[in-house]
Amino acid sequence: MLELADGMVEVRIGDEGGKISLNLAFEPLLRNFFTVLGLPEPQVRTMVDSIQDWRMQGATRACTGPKALTT
């Protein structure tokens, strides 16, 4: 904590190496991640498809992602 005239400031430095980039992660990594978290398979599929939908431009869609619900 750093005390300034107008208040307090907290600065944290952390390793970014352990984070998963939703923009770059391949499907198996995402699937394994959500499975390890304990999500049931249908929800794992929806989460992975939703991330893939988010990354795709236009009307292209994954099977159970949000774009599939709009058609």
SEFIZA-3560 file (N, C-alpha, C; in Angstrom, 3 decimals):
REM SEFIZA-3560
<numar><xx>0.845</xx><yy>-1.174</yy><zz>0.000</zz><atom>N</atom></numar>
<numar><xx>0.000</xx><yy>0.000</yy><zz>0.000</zz><atom>CA</atom></numar>
<numar><xx>0.890</xx><yy>1.237</yy><zz>0.000</zz><atom>C</atom></numar>
<numar><xx>0.463</xx><yy>2.190</yy><zz>-0.728</zz><atom>N</atom></numar>
<numar><xx>1.190</xx><yy>3.448</yy><zz>-0.821</zz><atom>CA</atom></numar>
<numar><xx>0.212</xx><yy>4.562</yy><zz>-0.469</zz><atom>C</atom></numar>
<numar><xx>0.567</xx><yy>5.345</yy><zz>0.500</zz><atom>N</atom></numar>
<numar><xx>-0.318</xx><yy>6.420</yy><zz>0.921</zz><atom>CA</atom></numar>
<numar><xx>0.058</xx><yy>7.698</yy><zz>0.181</zz><atom>C</atom></numar>
<numar><xx>-0.934</xx><yy>8.272</yy><zz>-0.501</zz><atom>N</atom></numar>
<numar><xx>-0.760</xx><yy>9.540</yy><zz>-1.204</zz><atom>CA</atom></numar>
<numar><xx>-1.600</xx><yy>10.607</yy><zz>-0.504</zz><atom>C</atom></numar>
<numar><xx>-1.434</xx><yy>11.843</yy><zz>-0.902</zz><atom>N</atom></numar>
<numar><xx>-2.167</xx><yy>12.938</yy><zz>-0.274</zz><atom>CA</atom></numar>
<numar><xx>-3.687</xx><yy>12.766</yy><zz>-0.409</zz><atom>C</atom></numar>
<numar><xx>-4.137</xx><yy>12.217</yy><zz>-1.549</zz><atom>N</atom></numar>
<numar><xx>-5.573</xx><yy>12.076</yy><zz>-1.801</zz><atom>CA</atom></numar>
<numar><xx>-6.127</xx><yy>10.694</yy><zz>-1.481</zz><atom>C</atom></numar>
<numar><xx>-5.300</xx><yy>9.783</yy><zz>-1.015</zz><atom>N</atom></numar>
<numar><xx>-5.803</xx><yy>8.440</yy><zz>-0.705</zz><atom>CA</atom></numar>
<numar><xx>-4.708</xx><yy>7.397</yy><zz>-0.750</zz><atom>C</atom></numar>
<numar><xx>-5.138</xx><yy>6.133</yy><zz>-0.774</zz><atom>N</atom></numar>
<numar><xx>-4.220</xx><yy>4.999</yy><zz>-0.775</zz><atom>CA</atom></numar>
<numar><xx>-4.196</xx><yy>4.351</yy><zz>-2.159</zz><atom>C</atom></numar>
<numar><xx>-3.046</xx><yy>3.788</yy><zz>-2.520</zz><atom>N</atom></numar>
<numar><xx>-2.881</xx><yy>3.071</yy><zz>-3.781</zz><atom>CA</atom></numar>
<numar><xx>-2.284</xx><yy>1.706</yy><zz>-3.472</zz><atom>C</atom></numar>
<numar><xx>-2.844</xx><yy>0.678</yy><zz>-4.078</zz><atom>N</atom></numar>
<numar><xx>-2.300</xx><yy>-0.664</yy><zz>-3.944</zz><atom>CA</atom></numar>
<numar><xx>-1.827</xx><yy>-1.129</yy><zz>-5.308</zz><atom>C</atom></numar>
<numar><xx>-0.604</xx><yy>-1.616</yy><zz>-5.395</zz><atom>N</atom></numar>
<numar><xx>-0.027</xx><yy>-2.101</yy><zz>-6.642</zz><atom>CA</atom></numar>
<numar><xx>0.304</xx><yy>-3.571</yy><zz>-6.466</zz><atom>C</atom></numar>
<numar><xx>-0.108</xx><yy>-4.387</yy><zz>-7.433</zz><atom>N</atom></numar>
<numar><xx>0.198</xx><yy>-5.821</yy><zz>-7.404</zz><atom>CA</atom></numar>
<numar><xx>0.871</xx><yy>-6.203</yy><zz>-8.707</zz><atom>C</atom></numar>
<numar><xx>1.851</xx><yy>-7.056</yy><zz>-8.609</zz><atom>N</atom></numar>
<numar><xx>2.528</xx><yy>-7.592</yy><zz>-9.783</zz><atom>CA</atom></numar>
<numar><xx>2.364</xx><yy>-9.101</yy><zz>-9.728</zz><atom>C</atom></numar>
<numar><xx>1.885</xx><yy>-9.680</yy><zz>-10.813</zz><atom>N</atom></numar>
<numar><xx>1.652</xx><yy>-11.121</yy><zz>-10.832</zz><atom>CA</atom></numar>
<numar><xx>2.104</xx><yy>-11.741</yy><zz>-12.139</zz><atom>C</atom></numar>
<numar><xx>2.361</xx><yy>-13.030</yy><zz>-12.091</zz><atom>N</atom></numar>
<numar><xx>2.766</xx><yy>-13.799</yy><zz>-13.259</zz><atom>CA</atom></numar>
<numar><xx>1.543</xx><yy>-14.089</yy><zz>-14.125</zz><atom>C</atom></numar>
<numar><xx>1.584</xx><yy>-13.701</yy><zz>-15.370</zz><atom>N</atom></numar>
<numar><xx>0.473</xx><yy>-13.921</yy><zz>-16.295</zz><atom>CA</atom></numar>
<numar><xx>0.589</xx><yy>-15.276</yy><zz>-16.996</zz><atom>C</atom></numar>
<numar><xx>1.671</xx><yy>-15.998</yy><zz>-16.756</zz><atom>N</atom></numar>
<numar><xx>1.931</xx><yy>-17.247</yy><zz>-17.463</zz><atom>CA</atom></numar>
<numar><xx>0.915</xx><yy>-18.339</yy><zz>-17.207</zz><atom>C</atom></numar>
<numar><xx>0.241</xx><yy>-18.329</yy><zz>-16.078</zz><atom>N</atom></numar>
<numar><xx>-0.715</xx><yy>-19.368</yy><zz>-15.752</zz><atom>CA</atom></numar>
<numar><xx>-2.127</xx><yy>-19.089</yy><zz>-16.224</zz><atom>C</atom></numar>
<numar><xx>-2.330</xx><yy>-17.973</yy><zz>-16.868</zz><atom>N</atom></numar>
<numar><xx>-3.683</xx><yy>-17.627</yy><zz>-17.319</zz><atom>CA</atom></numar>
<numar><xx>-3.975</xx><yy>-18.261</yy><zz>-18.679</zz><atom>C</atom></numar>
<numar><xx>-5.254</xx><yy>-18.494</yy><zz>-18.937</zz><atom>N</atom></numar>
<numar><xx>-5.687</xx><yy>-19.028</yy><zz>-20.223</zz><atom>CA</atom></numar>
<numar><xx>-6.256</xx><yy>-17.880</yy><zz>-21.046</zz><atom>C</atom></numar>
<numar><xx>-5.716</xx><yy>-17.678</yy><zz>-22.233</zz><atom>N</atom></numar>
<numar><xx>-6.236</xx><yy>-16.648</yy><zz>-23.132</zz><atom>CA</atom></numar>
<numar><xx>-7.461</xx><yy>-17.191</yy><zz>-23.853</zz><atom>C</atom></numar>
<numar><xx>-8.618</xx><yy>-16.593</yy><zz>-23.608</zz><atom>N</atom></numar>
<numar><xx>-9.835</xx><yy>-17.044</yy><zz>-24.287</zz><atom>CA</atom></numar>
<numar><xx>-9.767</xx><yy>-16.792</yy><zz>-25.788</zz><atom>C</atom></numar>
<numar><xx>-8.914</xx><yy>-15.872</yy><zz>-26.210</zz><atom>N</atom></numar>
<numar><xx>-8.761</xx><yy>-15.574</yy><zz>-27.631</zz><atom>CA</atom></numar>
<numar><xx>-7.901</xx><yy>-16.603</yy><zz>-28.355</zz><atom>C</atom></numar>
<numar><xx>-7.047</xx><yy>-17.319</yy><zz>-27.615</zz><atom>N</atom></numar>
<numar><xx>-6.079</xx><yy>-18.201</yy><zz>-28.256</zz><atom>CA</atom></numar>
<numar><xx>-6.194</xx><yy>-19.668</yy><zz>-27.876</zz><atom>C</atom></numar>
<numar><xx>-6.871</xx><yy>-19.988</yy><zz>-26.783</zz><atom>N</atom></numar>
<numar><xx>-6.906</xx><yy>-21.362</yy><zz>-26.279</zz><atom>CA</atom></numar>
<numar><xx>-7.617</xx><yy>-22.295</yy><zz>-27.258</zz><atom>C</atom></numar>
<numar><xx>-7.005</xx><yy>-23.460</yy><zz>-27.474</zz><atom>N</atom></numar>
<numar><xx>-7.613</xx><yy>-24.471</yy><zz>-28.331</zz><atom>CA</atom></numar>
<numar><xx>-8.744</xx><yy>-25.181</yy><zz>-27.583</zz><atom>C</atom></numar>
<numar><xx>-9.648</xx><yy>-25.784</yy><zz>-28.346</zz><atom>N</atom></numar>
<numar><xx>-10.820</xx><yy>-26.441</yy><zz>-27.763</zz><atom>CA</atom></numar>
<numar><xx>-10.472</xx><yy>-27.480</yy><zz>-26.692</zz><atom>C</atom></numar>
<numar><xx>-9.467</xx><yy>-28.357</yy><zz>-26.907</zz><atom>N</atom></numar>
<numar><xx>-9.172</xx><yy>-29.349</yy><zz>-25.854</zz><atom>CA</atom></numar>
<numar><xx>-8.770</xx><yy>-28.709</yy><zz>-24.519</zz><atom>C</atom></numar>
<numar><xx>-8.020</xx><yy>-27.623</yy><zz>-24.559</zz><atom>N</atom></numar>
<numar><xx>-7.635</xx><yy>-26.948</yy><zz>-23.323</zz><atom>CA</atom></numar>
<numar><xx>-8.863</xx><yy>-26.391</yy><zz>-22.607</zz><atom>C</atom></numar>
<numar><xx>-9.750</xx><yy>-25.741</yy><zz>-23.347</zz><atom>N</atom></numar>
<numar><xx>-10.966</xx><yy>-25.192</yy><zz>-22.750</zz><atom>CA</atom></numar>
<numar><xx>-11.838</xx><yy>-26.310</yy><zz>-22.182</zz><atom>C</atom></numar>
<numar><xx>-11.993</xx><yy>-27.390</yy><zz>-22.951</zz><atom>N</atom></numar>
<numar><xx>-12.820</xx><yy>-28.514</yy><zz>-22.507</zz><atom>CA</atom></numar>
<numar><xx>-12.259</xx><yy>-29.114</yy><zz>-21.218</zz><atom>C</atom></numar>
<numar><xx>-10.946</xx><yy>-29.338</yy><zz>-21.179</zz><atom>N</atom></numar>
<numar><xx>-10.317</xx><yy>-29.892</yy><zz>-19.974</zz><atom>CA</atom></numar>
<numar><xx>-10.453</xx><yy>-28.951</yy><zz>-18.788</zz><atom>C</atom></numar>
<numar><xx>-10.297</xx><yy>-27.667</yy><zz>-19.028</zz><atom>N</atom></numar>
<numar><xx>-10.401</xx><yy>-26.680</yy><zz>-17.955</zz><atom>CA</atom></numar>
<numar><xx>-11.776</xx><yy>-26.739</yy><zz>-17.293</zz><atom>C</atom></numar>
<numar><xx>-12.839</xx><yy>-26.682</yy><zz>-18.098</zz><atom>N</atom></numar>
<numar><xx>-14.185</xx><yy>-26.690</yy><zz>-17.536</zz><atom>CA</atom></numar>
<numar><xx>-14.537</xx><yy>-28.039</yy><zz>-16.918</zz><atom>C</atom></numar>
<numar><xx>-13.984</xx><yy>-29.128</yy><zz>-17.471</zz><atom>N</atom></numar>
<numar><xx>-14.208</xx><yy>-30.453</yy><zz>-16.903</zz><atom>CA</atom></numar>
<numar><xx>-13.563</xx><yy>-30.562</yy><zz>-15.525</zz><atom>C</atom></numar>
<numar><xx>-12.334</xx><yy>-30.066</yy><zz>-15.400</zz><atom>N</atom></numar>
<numar><xx>-11.631</xx><yy>-30.098</yy><zz>-14.111</zz><atom>CA</atom></numar>
<numar><xx>-12.365</xx><yy>-29.251</yy><zz>-13.071</zz><atom>C</atom></numar>
<numar><xx>-13.027</xx><yy>-28.196</yy><zz>-13.509</zz><atom>N</atom></numar>
<numar><xx>-13.813</xx><yy>-27.377</yy><zz>-12.586</zz><atom>CA</atom></numar>
<numar><xx>-15.060</xx><yy>-28.113</yy><zz>-12.081</zz><atom>C</atom></numar>
<numar><xx>-15.379</xx><yy>-29.239</yy><zz>-12.723</zz><atom>N</atom></numar>
<numar><xx>-16.505</xx><yy>-30.044</yy><zz>-12.261</zz><atom>CA</atom></numar>
<numar><xx>-17.818</xx><yy>-29.767</yy><zz>-12.970</zz><atom>C</atom></numar>
<numar><xx>-17.785</xx><yy>-29.035</yy><zz>-14.088</zz><atom>N</atom></numar>
<numar><xx>-19.025</xx><yy>-28.774</yy><zz>-14.811</zz><atom>CA</atom></numar>
<numar><xx>-19.493</xx><yy>-30.051</yy><zz>-15.495</zz><atom>C</atom></numar>
<numar><xx>-20.809</xx><yy>-30.274</yy><zz>-15.564</zz><atom>N</atom></numar>
<numar><xx>-21.330</xx><yy>-31.433</yy><zz>-16.290</zz><atom>CA</atom></numar>
<numar><xx>-21.071</xx><yy>-31.275</yy><zz>-17.792</zz><atom>C</atom></numar>
<numar><xx>-20.963</xx><yy>-32.394</yy><zz>-18.499</zz><atom>N</atom></numar>
<numar><xx>-20.597</xx><yy>-32.374</yy><zz>-19.923</zz><atom>CA</atom></numar>
<numar><xx>-21.458</xx><yy>-31.433</yy><zz>-20.769</zz><atom>C</atom></numar>
<numar><xx>-22.787</xx><yy>-31.411</yy><zz>-20.620</zz><atom>N</atom></numar>
<numar><xx>-23.569</xx><yy>-30.474</yy><zz>-21.446</zz><atom>CA</atom></numar>
<numar><xx>-23.167</xx><yy>-29.009</yy><zz>-21.210</zz><atom>C</atom></numar>
<numar><xx>-22.862</xx><yy>-28.667</yy><zz>-19.975</zz><atom>N</atom></numar>
<numar><xx>-22.455</xx><yy>-27.295</yy><zz>-19.674</zz><atom>CA</atom></numar>
<numar><xx>-21.051</xx><yy>-27.012</yy><zz>-20.197</zz><atom>C</atom></numar>
<numar><xx>-20.163</xx><yy>-28.012</yy><zz>-20.139</zz><atom>N</atom></numar>
<numar><xx>-18.816</xx><yy>-27.864</yy><zz>-20.708</zz><atom>CA</atom></numar>
<numar><xx>-18.934</xx><yy>-27.555</yy><zz>-22.200</zz><atom>C</atom></numar>
<numar><xx>-19.771</xx><yy>-28.325</yy><zz>-22.895</zz><atom>N</atom></numar>
<numar><xx>-19.974</xx><yy>-28.127</yy><zz>-24.327</zz><atom>CA</atom></numar>
<numar><xx>-20.502</xx><yy>-26.727</yy><zz>-24.616</zz><atom>C</atom></numar>
<numar><xx>-21.465</xx><yy>-26.277</yy><zz>-23.822</zz><atom>N</atom></numar>
<numar><xx>-22.031</xx><yy>-24.942</yy><zz>-24.021</zz><atom>CA</atom></numar>
<numar><xx>-20.993</xx><yy>-23.857</yy><zz>-23.775</zz><atom>C</atom></numar>
<numar><xx>-20.195</xx><yy>-24.007</yy><zz>-22.723</zz><atom>N</atom></numar>
<numar><xx>-19.164</xx><yy>-23.000</yy><zz>-22.416</zz><atom>CA</atom></numar>
<numar><xx>-18.128</xx><yy>-22.918</yy><zz>-23.537</zz><atom>C</atom></numar>
<numar><xx>-17.648</xx><yy>-24.083</yy><zz>-23.991</zz><atom>N</atom></numar>
<numar><xx>-16.632</xx><yy>-24.099</yy><zz>-25.051</zz><atom>CA</atom></numar>
<numar><xx>-17.211</xx><yy>-23.528</yy><zz>-26.343</zz><atom>C</atom></numar>
<numar><xx>-18.418</xx><yy>-23.948</yy><zz>-26.712</zz><atom>N</atom></numar>
<numar><xx>-19.051</xx><yy>-23.428</yy><zz>-27.929</zz><atom>CA</atom></numar>
<numar><xx>-19.308</xx><yy>-21.928</yy><zz>-27.827</zz><atom>C</atom></numar>
<numar><xx>-19.677</xx><yy>-21.455</yy><zz>-26.649</zz><atom>N</atom></numar>
<numar><xx>-19.921</xx><yy>-20.017</yy><zz>-26.457</zz><atom>CA</atom></numar>
<numar><xx>-18.645</xx><yy>-19.219</yy><zz>-26.654</zz><atom>C</atom></numar>
<numar><xx>-17.535</xx><yy>-19.722</yy><zz>-26.148</zz><atom>N</atom></numar>
<numar><xx>-16.247</xx><yy>-19.031</yy><zz>-26.334</zz><atom>CA</atom></numar>
<numar><xx>-15.868</xx><yy>-19.046</yy><zz>-27.805</zz><atom>C</atom></numar>
<numar><xx>-16.067</xx><yy>-20.179</yy><zz>-28.472</zz><atom>N</atom></numar>
<numar><xx>-15.748</xx><yy>-20.241</yy><zz>-29.900</zz><atom>CA</atom></numar>
<numar><xx>-16.643</xx><yy>-19.304</yy><zz>-30.706</zz><atom>C</atom></numar>
<numar><xx>-17.930</xx><yy>-19.235</yy><zz>-30.363</zz><atom>N</atom></numar>
<numar><xx>-18.833</xx><yy>-18.290</yy><zz>-31.027</zz><atom>CA</atom></numar>
<numar><xx>-18.351</xx><yy>-16.858</yy><zz>-30.853</zz><atom>C</atom></numar>
<numar><xx>-17.936</xx><yy>-16.525</yy><zz>-29.652</zz><atom>N</atom></numar>
<numar><xx>-17.472</xx><yy>-15.175</yy><zz>-29.342</zz><atom>CA</atom></numar>
<numar><xx>-16.264</xx><yy>-14.811</yy><zz>-30.201</zz><atom>C</atom></numar>
<numar><xx>-15.397</xx><yy>-15.807</yy><zz>-30.488</zz><atom>N</atom></numar>
<numar><xx>-14.192</xx><yy>-15.545</yy><zz>-31.273</zz><atom>CA</atom></numar>
<numar><xx>-14.465</xx><yy>-15.490</yy><zz>-32.761</zz><atom>C</atom></numar>
<numar><xx>-15.570</xx><yy>-16.093</yy><zz>-33.224</zz><atom>N</atom></numar>
<numar><xx>-15.879</xx><yy>-16.141</yy><zz>-34.662</zz><atom>CA</atom></numar>
<numar><xx>-16.637</xx><yy>-14.892</yy><zz>-35.089</zz><atom>C</atom></numar>
<numar><xx>-16.289</xx><yy>-14.410</yy><zz>-36.266</zz><atom>N</atom></numar>
<numar><xx>-17.008</xx><yy>-13.250</yy><zz>-36.799</zz><atom>CA</atom></numar>
<numar><xx>-18.205</xx><yy>-13.725</yy><zz>-37.614</zz><atom>C</atom></numar>
<numar><xx>-19.168</xx><yy>-12.861</yy><zz>-37.746</zz><atom>N</atom></numar>
<numar><xx>-20.313</xx><yy>-13.148</yy><zz>-38.592</zz><atom>CA</atom></numar>
<numar><xx>-21.274</xx><yy>-14.160</yy><zz>-38.007</zz><atom>C</atom></numar>
<numar><xx>-21.998</xx><yy>-14.832</yy><zz>-38.889</zz><atom>N</atom></numar>
<numar><xx>-23.061</xx><yy>-15.745</yy><zz>-38.465</zz><atom>CA</atom></numar>
<numar><xx>-22.559</xx><yy>-17.154</yy><zz>-38.201</zz><atom>C</atom></numar>
<numar><xx>-21.277</xx><yy>-17.431</yy><zz>-38.496</zz><atom>N</atom></numar>
<numar><xx>-20.734</xx><yy>-18.760</yy><zz>-38.215</zz><atom>CA</atom></numar>
<numar><xx>-20.923</xx><yy>-19.050</yy><zz>-36.738</zz><atom>C</atom></numar>
<numar><xx>-21.329</xx><yy>-20.296</yy><zz>-36.438</zz><atom>N</atom></numar>
<numar><xx>-21.619</xx><yy>-20.596</yy><zz>-35.043</zz><atom>CA</atom></numar>
<numar><xx>-21.166</xx><yy>-21.997</yy><zz>-34.664</zz><atom>C</atom></numar>
<numar><xx>-20.918</xx><yy>-22.167</yy><zz>-33.395</zz><atom>N</atom></numar>
<numar><xx>-20.647</xx><yy>-23.490</yy><zz>-32.836</zz><atom>CA</atom></numar>
<numar><xx>-21.984</xx><yy>-24.125</yy><zz>-32.450</zz><atom>C</atom></numar>
<numar><xx>-22.003</xx><yy>-25.433</yy><zz>-32.275</zz><atom>N</atom></numar>
<numar><xx>-23.259</xx><yy>-26.190</yy><zz>-32.084</zz><atom>CA</atom></numar>
<numar><xx>-24.158</xx><yy>-25.673</yy><zz>-30.971</zz><atom>C</atom></numar>
<numar><xx>-23.620</xx><yy>-25.452</yy><zz>-29.793</zz><atom>N</atom></numar>
<numar><xx>-24.469</xx><yy>-25.058</yy><zz>-28.664</zz><atom>CA</atom></numar>
<numar><xx>-24.146</xx><yy>-23.659</yy><zz>-28.142</zz><atom>C</atom></numar>
<numar><xx>-23.429</xx><yy>-22.884</yy><zz>-28.920</zz><atom>N</atom></numar>
<numar><xx>-23.102</xx><yy>-21.523</yy><zz>-28.510</zz><atom>CA</atom></numar>
<numar><xx>-24.298</xx><yy>-20.602</yy><zz>-28.644</zz><atom>C</atom></numar>
<numar><xx>-24.167</xx><yy>-19.356</yy><zz>-28.200</zz><atom>N</atom></numar>
<numar><xx>-25.291</xx><yy>-18.417</yy><zz>-28.226</zz><atom>CA</atom></numar>
<numar><xx>-25.795</xx><yy>-18.102</yy><zz>-29.626</zz><atom>C</atom></numar>
<numar><xx>-24.933</xx><yy>-18.150</yy><zz>-30.636</zz><atom>N</atom></numar>
<numar><xx>-25.397</xx><yy>-17.873</yy><zz>-31.993</zz><atom>CA</atom></numar>
<numar><xx>-26.353</xx><yy>-18.969</yy><zz>-32.469</zz><atom>C</atom></numar>
<numar><xx>-26.206</xx><yy>-20.187</yy><zz>-31.951</zz><atom>N</atom></numar>
<numar><xx>-27.101</xx><yy>-21.292</yy><zz>-32.323</zz><atom>CA</atom></numar>
<numar><xx>-28.519</xx><yy>-21.013</yy><zz>-31.834</zz><atom>C</atom></numar>
<numar><xx>-28.668</xx><yy>-20.242</yy><zz>-30.783</zz><atom>N</atom></numar>
<numar><xx>-29.980</xx><yy>-19.943</yy><zz>-30.221</zz><atom>CA</atom></numar>
<numar><xx>-30.741</xx><yy>-18.894</yy><zz>-31.030</zz><atom>C</atom></numar>
<numar><xx>-30.037</xx><yy>-18.169</yy><zz>-31.894</zz><atom>N</atom></numar>
<numar><xx>-30.675</xx><yy>-17.078</yy><zz>-32.630</zz><atom>CA</atom></numar>
<numar><xx>-31.155</xx><yy>-17.489</yy><zz>-34.000</zz><atom>C</atom></numar>
<numar><xx>-30.938</xx><yy>-18.751</yy><zz>-34.382</zz><atom>N</atom></numar>
<numar><xx>-31.379</xx><yy>-19.174</yy><zz>-35.712</zz><atom>CA</atom></numar>
<numar><xx>-32.444</xx><yy>-20.214</yy><zz>-35.623</zz><atom>C</atom></numar>
//
